[in-house]
Amino acid sequence: MDAAYLARANCDAIAHSGHTPVMCSKKNSRFRDFHAMGRMLRWRRDDPEEFDSAYHRRSPVETAFSVIKERFGAVARAKTFAMRELHLVLKCVCYNLVA
C-alpha cells in the first residue's frame, strides 16, 4: 500500500484481520508504541531486505488491477453491494480468460 494509507488505525485493522501490514512509510514516521504500525516500522528498520521483498510482492497484484481497470472499466454501476461484488468477480474471470 502507498504511504497515503499509512495510519495506525489502518495498520491495526489489517493486523486484526490476521495479516501483517506492509506499507511504505513516510520520512517522519515514528514507532513509539507496540501497535501494528510500530511493529511494521521496526521490521522495516531491523530487516530492510525482508521487508522490501514483502513490499514488492504487491507489484503483480497492482498490475492485474491496473489491467482490469483499463480493459473492463474502473466503475461498477450496480446499485447494491452484492451486485457490485458480482461485477468485480466477473471482471476478474474475464481477465483470467483473456490473460
Backbone as a printed PyTorch tensor [residue, N CA C, xyz], in Angstrom:
tensor([[[  0.8420,  -1.1750,   0.0000],
         [  0.0000,   0.0000,   0.0000],
         [  0.8840,   1.2330,   0.0000]],

        [[  0.3300,   2.2700,  -0.5030],
         [  1.0630,   3.5220,  -0.5560],
         [  1.1260,   4.1770,   0.8100]],

        [[  2.0490,   5.1110,   0.9400],
         [  2.2240,   5.8320,   2.1940],
         [  0.9900,   6.6590,   2.5510]],

        [[  0.1490,   6.9600,   1.5830],
         [ -1.0570,   7.7350,   1.8650],
         [ -2.0000,   6.9860,   2.7970]],

        [[ -1.9310,   5.6570,   2.8210],
         [ -2.7940,   4.8430,   3.6730],
         [ -2.1520,   4.5300,   5.0180]],

        [[ -0.9300,   5.0110,   5.2410],
         [ -0.2260,   4.7140,   6.4750],
         [ -0.8670,   5.4650,   7.6410]],

        [[ -1.5280,   4.7350,   8.4840],
         [ -2.1370,   5.2730,   9.6960],
         [ -2.2330,   4.1280,  10.6960]],

        [[ -2.1490,   4.4540,  11.9730],
         [ -2.1920,   3.4100,  12.9890],
         [ -3.4860,   2.6150,  12.9170]],

        [[ -4.5980,   3.3090,  12.6740],
         [ -5.8920,   2.6140,  12.5950],
         [ -5.9140,   1.6200,  11.4360]],

        [[ -5.3570,   1.9880,  10.2820],
         [ -5.3160,   1.0740,   9.1360],
         [ -4.4320,  -0.1330,   9.4290]],

        [[ -3.2760,   0.1090,  10.0200],
         [ -2.3710,  -0.9970,  10.3580],
         [ -3.0160,  -1.9240,  11.3850]],

        [[ -3.7040,  -1.3470,  12.3780],
         [ -4.3830,  -2.1680,  13.3900],
         [ -5.5020,  -2.9920,  12.7550]],

        [[ -6.2390,  -2.4140,  11.8110],
         [ -7.3160,  -3.1510,  11.1440],
         [ -6.7590,  -4.3270,  10.3450]],

        [[ -5.6470,  -4.1190,   9.6730],
         [ -5.0070,  -5.1970,   8.9050],
         [ -4.5250,  -6.2890,   9.8480]],

        [[ -3.8870,  -5.8950,  10.9560],
         [ -3.3970,  -6.8720,  11.9290],
         [ -4.5490,  -7.6270,  12.5840]],

        [[ -5.6430,  -6.9330,  12.8490],
         [ -6.8090,  -7.5640,  13.4710],
         [ -7.4170,  -8.6270,  12.5500]],

        [[ -7.2700,  -8.4380,  11.2210],
         [ -7.8010,  -9.4240,  10.2760],
         [ -6.8660, -10.6170,  10.0960]],

        [[ -5.7530, -10.6170,  10.8220],
         [ -4.8410, -11.7490,  10.7770],
         [ -3.7030, -11.6130,   9.7860]],

        [[ -3.5090, -10.4220,   9.2440],
         [ -2.4500, -10.2040,   8.2670],
         [ -1.3990,  -9.2490,   8.8400]],

        [[ -0.2950,  -9.1470,   8.1550],
         [  0.7710,  -8.2360,   8.5590],
         [  0.7570,  -7.0210,   7.6490]],

        [[  0.6340,  -5.8170,   8.2110],
         [  0.6580,  -4.6300,   7.3490],
         [  2.0400,  -4.4400,   6.7320]],

        [[  2.0650,  -4.1250,   5.4560],
         [  3.3060,  -3.8420,   4.7380],
         [  3.0370,  -2.6100,   3.8940]],

        [[  3.4400,  -1.4560,   4.3970],
         [  3.2020,  -0.1970,   3.6940],
         [  4.4840,   0.6080,   3.6530]],

        [[  4.6300,   1.3710,   2.6180],
         [  5.7620,   2.2760,   2.5070],
         [  5.5880,   3.3510,   3.5770]],

        [[  6.6230,   3.6090,   4.3430],
         [  6.4970,   4.5970,   5.4150],
         [  6.9160,   5.9820,   4.9370]],

        [[  6.4220,   6.9710,   5.6690],
         [  6.7970,   8.3530,   5.3980],
         [  8.1010,   8.6600,   6.1210]],

        [[  8.7560,   9.7420,   5.7190],
         [ 10.0430,  10.0870,   6.3320],
         [  9.9090,  10.3910,   7.8200]],

        [[  8.7640,  10.9500,   8.2100],
         [  8.6000,  11.3500,   9.6040],
         [  7.8560,  10.3040,  10.4340]],

        [[  7.7460,   9.0790,   9.9530],
         [  7.0510,   8.0190,  10.6830],
         [  7.8710,   7.6020,  11.9020]],

        [[  7.1610,   7.4110,  13.0350],
         [  7.8210,   7.0030,  14.2720],
         [  7.1750,   5.7360,  14.7940]],

        [[  7.9220,   4.9790,  15.5570],
         [  7.3810,   3.7580,  16.1430],
         [  7.5410,   3.8210,  17.6590]],

        [[  6.6880,   4.6150,  18.2730],
         [  6.7580,   4.8030,  19.7130],
         [  5.9460,   3.7650,  20.4810]],

        [[  5.0700,   3.0740,  19.8320],
         [  4.1890,   2.1610,  20.5540],
         [  4.3050,   0.7440,  19.9940]],

        [[  3.5590,  -0.1660,  20.5920],
         [  3.6300,  -1.5670,  20.1840],
         [  2.4300,  -1.9810,  19.3480]],

        [[  1.7890,  -1.0240,  18.7250],
         [  0.6890,  -1.3380,  17.8200],
         [  1.2640,  -1.8980,  16.5250]],

        [[  0.3870,  -2.3070,  15.6400],
         [  0.8190,  -2.9390,  14.3830],
         [  1.7140,  -2.0170,  13.5610]],

        [[  1.4160,  -0.7240,  13.5770],
         [  2.2340,   0.2130,  12.7970],
         [  3.6600,   0.2690,  13.3490]],

        [[  3.7960,   0.2920,  14.6580],
         [  5.1190,   0.3090,  15.2710],
         [  5.9020,  -0.9540,  14.9650]],

        [[  5.2170,  -2.1120,  15.0210],
         [  5.8930,  -3.3810,  14.6890],
         [  6.3350,  -3.3940,  13.2290]],

        [[  5.4970,  -2.8550,  12.3440],
         [  5.8490,  -2.8150,  10.9240],
         [  7.0640,  -1.9120,  10.6950]],

        [[  7.0840,  -0.7480,  11.3330],
         [  8.2020,   0.1770,  11.1540],
         [  9.4920,  -0.3930,  11.7360]],

        [[  9.3740,  -1.1100,  12.8670],
         [ 10.5580,  -1.7700,  13.4200],
         [ 11.0610,  -2.8520,  12.4770]],

        [[ 10.1420,  -3.6220,  11.8750],
         [ 10.5200,  -4.6640,  10.9190],
         [ 11.2800,  -4.0490,   9.7540]],

        [[ 10.7850,  -2.9090,   9.2680],
         [ 11.4610,  -2.2500,   8.1410],
         [ 12.8560,  -1.7850,   8.5420]],

        [[ 12.9930,  -1.2700,   9.7600],
         [ 14.2960,  -0.7960,  10.2270],
         [ 15.2530,  -1.9560,  10.4860]],

        [[ 14.7660,  -3.0350,  11.1220],
         [ 15.6330,  -4.1300,  11.5410],
         [ 15.9960,  -5.0960,  10.4210]],

        [[ 15.1020,  -5.2930,   9.4680],
         [ 15.3640,  -6.2410,   8.3770],
         [ 14.8540,  -5.6640,   7.0580]],

        [[ 15.5430,  -4.6560,   6.5230],
         [ 15.0400,  -3.9860,   5.3170],
         [ 14.9350,  -4.8870,   4.0940]],

        [[ 15.8070,  -5.8800,   3.9750],
         [ 15.7430,  -6.7580,   2.8000],
         [ 14.4670,  -7.6020,   2.8130]],

        [[ 14.1380,  -8.1760,   3.9620],
         [ 12.9230,  -8.9840,   4.0580],
         [ 11.6750,  -8.1130,   3.8780]],

        [[ 11.7010,  -6.9170,   4.4750],
         [ 10.5650,  -6.0070,   4.3400],
         [ 10.3680,  -5.6150,   2.8820]],

        [[ 11.4490,  -5.2430,   2.2060],
         [ 11.3490,  -4.8410,   0.8010],
         [ 10.8620,  -5.9950,  -0.0760]],

        [[ 11.2970,  -7.2050,   0.2380],
         [ 10.8300,  -8.3620,  -0.5140],
         [  9.3180,  -8.5260,  -0.3620]],

        [[  8.8260,  -8.3840,   0.8640],
         [  7.3850,  -8.4880,   1.1070],
         [  6.6370,  -7.3270,   0.4490]],

        [[  7.2180,  -6.1380,   0.5110],
         [  6.5710,  -4.9540,  -0.0540],
         [  6.4410,  -5.0820,  -1.5740]],

        [[  7.4540,  -5.6190,  -2.2160],
         [  7.4420,  -5.6920,  -3.6800],
         [  6.6460,  -6.8660,  -4.2250]],

        [[  6.1160,  -7.7130,  -3.3560],
         [  5.2190,  -8.7820,  -3.8150],
         [  3.8760,  -8.2310,  -4.2610]],

        [[  3.6160,  -6.9800,  -3.9620],
         [  2.3400,  -6.3740,  -4.3540],
         [  2.3250,  -5.9620,  -5.8240]],

        [[  3.4610,  -5.8760,  -6.4550],
         [  3.5420,  -5.4040,  -7.8440],
         [  2.6810,  -6.2090,  -8.8130]],

        [[  2.7180,  -7.5450,  -8.8000],
         [  1.8570,  -8.2940,  -9.7280],
         [  0.3690,  -8.0470,  -9.4880]],

        [[ -0.0090,  -7.8830,  -8.2280],
         [ -1.4140,  -7.6250,  -7.9120],
         [ -1.8330,  -6.2630,  -8.4520]],

        [[ -0.9950,  -5.2560,  -8.2420],
         [ -1.3120,  -3.9240,  -8.7600],
         [ -1.3730,  -3.9210, -10.2800]],

        [[ -0.5080,  -4.6900, -10.9250],
         [ -0.5400,  -4.7930, -12.3800],
         [ -1.8490,  -5.4130, -12.8470]],

        [[ -2.2780,  -6.4750, -12.1780],
         [ -3.5440,  -7.1210, -12.5540],
         [ -4.7160,  -6.1580, -12.3790]],

        [[ -4.7690,  -5.4320, -11.2550],
         [ -5.8490,  -4.4650, -11.0520],
         [ -5.8190,  -3.3700, -12.1140]],

        [[ -4.6280,  -2.9290, -12.4810],
         [ -4.4950,  -1.8930, -13.5000],
         [ -5.0320,  -2.3770, -14.8470]],

        [[ -4.6930,  -3.6110, -15.2100],
         [ -5.1680,  -4.1730, -16.4790],
         [ -6.6800,  -4.3440, -16.4580]],

        [[ -7.2190,  -4.8240, -15.3320],
         [ -8.6760,  -4.9860, -15.2170],
         [ -9.3790,  -3.6530, -15.3760]],

        [[ -8.8710,  -2.6180, -14.7260],
         [ -9.4820,  -1.2900, -14.8380],
         [ -9.3910,  -0.7510, -16.2610]],

        [[ -8.2370,  -0.9750, -16.8900],
         [ -8.0370,  -0.4650, -18.2470],
         [ -8.9340,  -1.1770, -19.2600]],

        [[ -9.0220,  -2.4930, -19.1620],
         [ -9.7790,  -3.2700, -20.1500],
         [-11.2810,  -3.2610, -19.9040]],

        [[-11.6730,  -3.3260, -18.6430],
         [-13.0840,  -3.5270, -18.3260],
         [-13.7330,  -2.3530, -17.6010]],

        [[-12.9910,  -1.2830, -17.3920],
         [-13.5460,  -0.1040, -16.7280],
         [-13.3390,  -0.1450, -15.2200]],

        [[-13.2380,   1.0330, -14.6350],
         [-12.9370,   1.1430, -13.2100],
         [-14.1900,   1.2630, -12.3590]],

        [[-15.3560,   1.3910, -12.9710],
         [-16.5750,   1.6530, -12.2150],
         [-17.5290,   0.4670, -12.3310]],

        [[-18.0980,   0.0880, -11.1930],
         [-19.1770,  -0.9020, -11.1740],
         [-20.4750,  -0.1280, -10.9710]],

        [[-21.3430,  -0.1490, -11.9300],
         [-22.5300,   0.6910, -11.9020],
         [-23.7520,   0.0450, -11.2440]],

        [[-23.5760,  -1.0770, -10.6100],
         [-24.6910,  -1.7510,  -9.9430],
         [-25.1190,  -0.9550,  -8.7100]],

        [[-26.3590,  -1.1130,  -8.3190],
         [-26.8940,  -0.3570,  -7.1820],
         [-26.5650,  -0.9990,  -5.8400]],

        [[-26.6440,  -2.3070,  -5.7640],
         [-26.4310,  -2.9630,  -4.4810],
         [-24.9880,  -3.4420,  -4.3620]],

        [[-24.5490,  -3.6110,  -3.1190],
         [-23.1840,  -4.0800,  -2.8790],
         [-22.9750,  -5.4690,  -3.4640]],

        [[-23.9700,  -6.3390,  -3.3130],
         [-23.8510,  -7.7050,  -3.8250],
         [-23.6490,  -7.7110,  -5.3430]],

        [[-24.3510,  -6.8570,  -6.0400],
         [-24.2000,  -6.8030,  -7.4960],
         [-22.8690,  -6.1710,  -7.8940]],

        [[-22.3910,  -5.1920,  -7.1160],
         [-21.0600,  -4.6250,  -7.3850],
         [-19.9840,  -5.6850,  -7.1890]],

        [[-20.1610,  -6.4840,  -6.1390],
         [-19.2110,  -7.5520,  -5.8770],
         [-19.2210,  -8.5780,  -7.0210]],

        [[-20.3960,  -8.9380,  -7.5010],
         [-20.5200,  -9.8610,  -8.6270],
         [-19.8720,  -9.2620,  -9.8800]],

        [[-20.0850,  -7.9770, -10.1020],
         [-19.4830,  -7.2800, -11.2400],
         [-17.9560,  -7.3980, -11.1850]],

        [[-17.3700,  -7.1850, -10.0080],
         [-15.9270,  -7.2860,  -9.8490],
         [-15.4420,  -8.7190, -10.0860]],

        [[-16.1700,  -9.6860,  -9.5600],
         [-15.7950, -11.0960,  -9.7600],
         [-15.8200, -11.4450, -11.2470]],

        [[-16.8470, -10.9890, -11.9530],
         [-16.9340, -11.2750, -13.3900],
         [-15.8100, -10.6040, -14.1650]],

        [[-15.4150,  -9.4020, -13.7550],
         [-14.2650,  -8.7440, -14.3970],
         [-13.0060,  -9.5790, -14.1950]],

        [[-12.8290, -10.1230, -12.9950],
         [-11.6440, -10.9620, -12.7180],
         [-11.6860, -12.2400, -13.5280]],

        [[-12.8560, -12.8440, -13.6770],
         [-12.9900, -14.0490, -14.5060],
         [-12.6220, -13.7270, -15.9470]],

        [[-13.1480, -12.6220, -16.4680],
         [-12.8300, -12.2240, -17.8530],
         [-11.3360, -11.9700, -18.0030]],

        [[-10.7230, -11.3440, -17.0170],
         [ -9.2870, -11.0890, -17.0560],
         [ -8.5110, -12.4060, -17.1430]],

        [[ -8.9210, -13.3830, -16.3410],
         [ -8.2390, -14.6870, -16.3550],
         [ -8.4580, -15.4230, -17.6760]],

        [[ -9.5930, -15.2390, -18.3110],
         [ -9.8530, -15.8700, -19.6050],
         [ -9.0350, -15.2250, -20.7140]],

        [[ -8.8560, -13.9110, -20.6490],
         [ -8.1590, -13.1770, -21.6970],
         [ -6.6540, -13.2620, -21.5090]],

        [[ -6.1960, -13.2260, -20.2720],
         [ -4.7460, -13.1680, -19.9880],
         [ -4.0370, -14.4560, -20.2600]]])
